[in-house]
Every structure is written in C-alpha cells, then in structure tokens.
C-alpha cells in the first residue's frame, strides 16, 4: 500500500480533508481569533505587516498546487510533509505586507480560507500546530 501512496503522492484516500461545513466552522473561528488579536493590538492598527500562514491537507498534490498559487500572489511559501503528523502535508509561509486593520485582515482570512477549500486544505492563521518536516 505504501508504494501506491507514494506513486500517487497522497497519504489518505478517505475523502476530502475539509468539508464545506468544516470550512464554514474554520472561517468563523479564524475571523473570531483575528478580531480578538486586532483588538489587543490597537496601537499597531493600520500598519503594514507580513502575516504568517499555515495550511494542512492530506494530499501532497493539493499542498503543492496551493503553494504555487500562494507564490503567484507574491507570498514566500513552501510545502512538504508535516514533521508532526505523517498523514498531513503543510503549506506555510509569509504574506507580502498587509494593512492590519480589521476590514483588510478579515478579507484576507476569508480569501485564504476559500483558497484552502479550493485546494482541499485547512487554513490556520494562528501559529500552526504542524511544522514542515526538515529536508534531508
């Protein structure tokens, strides 16, 4: 089985990594976390910062396609196996500078969640729980 998984570059064939309902739940959670973080950072509001992002999926092809799209957007991005969970692939990196006001950040989160859904990957803006496996 492992040979076939490597041939087709996926680790789980149990279906989508993220359903539409999970997408909606994740989007609401990400927006809520962003609003709380922005409220705590009022003195830094409306300045430009590069934001760190994380996406998780169970399919390497999805991670690589997502990575390509993020690079097209001008982001520093990379993808590969998760160092923490052999069933996941991680796409992570940094945005170009983004204004840190609520409207701009929420629109960015919405677009990243939608991009994740399009590539069957879950978006996480809050310090990812999975890191990339170091290349040997």
C-alpha positions in Angstrom: 0.0 0.0 0.0 2.8 2.4 0.8 4.3 2.1 -2.7 1.0 3.1 -4.2 0.5 6.0 -1.8 4.0 7.3 -2.8 3.2 6.8 -6.5 0.1 8.9 -6.4 1.6 11.2 -3.7 -1.2 11.1 -1.2 -1.4 9.7 2.2 -5.1 9.3 2.7 -7.8 8.4 0.3 -10.6 8.6 2.8 -12.1 11.6 1.0 -11.7 15.3 1.3 -9.5 16.8 4.0 -12.1 19.6 4.6 -15.8 19.6 4.0 -17.8 22.7 3.3 -19.2 22.6 6.8 -15.7 22.4 8.3 -14.7 25.3 6.0 -17.5 27.4 7.4 -16.6 26.5 11.0 -12.9 27.2 10.4 -13.7 30.5 8.7 -15.8 31.7 11.7 -13.0 30.6 14.2 -10.3 32.3 12.2 -12.3 35.6 11.9 -13.1 35.5 15.7 -9.4 34.9 16.6 -8.3 37.8 14.2 -10.8 40.2 15.8 -9.6 39.4 19.3 -5.9 39.7 18.2 -6.6 43.0 16.4 -8.4 44.4 19.5 -5.3 43.6 21.6 -3.1 45.3 19.0 -4.9 48.6 18.7 -1.7 50.7 18.9 -0.4 48.8 15.8 -3.7 49.1 13.8 -3.5 50.1 10.2 0.3 49.5 9.9 1.6 47.0 7.3 2.9 43.7 8.5 3.7 40.4 6.8 1.4 37.7 8.2 2.4 34.1 8.7 0.1 31.4 7.4 -0.4 27.6 7.6 -2.5 25.2 5.6 -2.9 21.5 6.2 -4.1 18.8 3.8 -3.8 15.0 3.4 -2.7 15.2 -0.2 0.8 16.4 -1.4 -0.5 17.4 -4.9 -3.0 19.7 -3.2 -0.3 21.2 -1.0 2.0 21.8 -4.0 -0.8 23.3 -6.1 -1.7 25.6 -3.2 1.9 26.5 -2.7 2.2 27.5 -6.4 -0.9 29.7 -6.0 0.5 31.4 -2.9 3.8 32.1 -4.7 1.8 33.6 -7.6 0.3 36.0 -5.0 3.8 37.1 -4.2 4.0 35.2 -0.9 7.0 33.4 0.5 5.7 29.9 0.7 6.8 26.3 0.9 5.1 22.9 1.3 6.0 19.4 2.3 5.4 16.7 4.8 4.4 17.5 8.3 7.1 16.9 10.9 4.4 16.1 13.5 1.8 14.0 11.6 2.8 11.6 8.8 -0.7 11.8 7.4 -0.6 15.5 6.7 1.2 17.9 4.4 1.9 21.5 5.4 2.0 24.7 3.3 3.4 27.6 5.2 5.0 31.0 4.7 4.6 34.8 4.9 2.5 37.3 3.0 3.5 40.5 1.4 2.9 43.4 3.7 -0.8 43.7 4.6 -2.5 46.6 6.4 -3.5 45.4 9.9 -7.0 46.9 10.1 -10.0 44.7 10.7 -11.5 45.0 7.3 -8.3 44.2 5.4 -7.4 41.3 7.7 -10.9 39.8 7.7 -11.0 39.9 3.9 -7.5 38.3 3.8 -8.7 35.5 6.1 -11.8 34.9 4.0 -9.7 34.7 0.9 -7.2 32.3 2.5 -10.0 30.1 3.9 -11.6 30.0 0.4 -8.2 29.2 -1.2 -7.7 26.4 1.2 -11.1 25.0 0.4 -10.4 25.2 -3.3 -7.2 23.1 -2.7 -8.8 20.8 0.0 -6.6 22.3 2.7 -7.5 23.8 6.0 -6.2 27.3 6.7 -4.7 28.3 10.0 -3.6 31.8 10.8 -2.8 31.2 14.4 0.7 29.8 14.7 0.3 26.4 13.0 0.2 23.3 15.0 2.2 21.3 12.4 5.6 22.2 11.1 7.3 21.2 7.9 9.5 18.1 8.0 13.1 19.1 7.6 14.5 18.1 4.2 17.4 15.6 4.5 
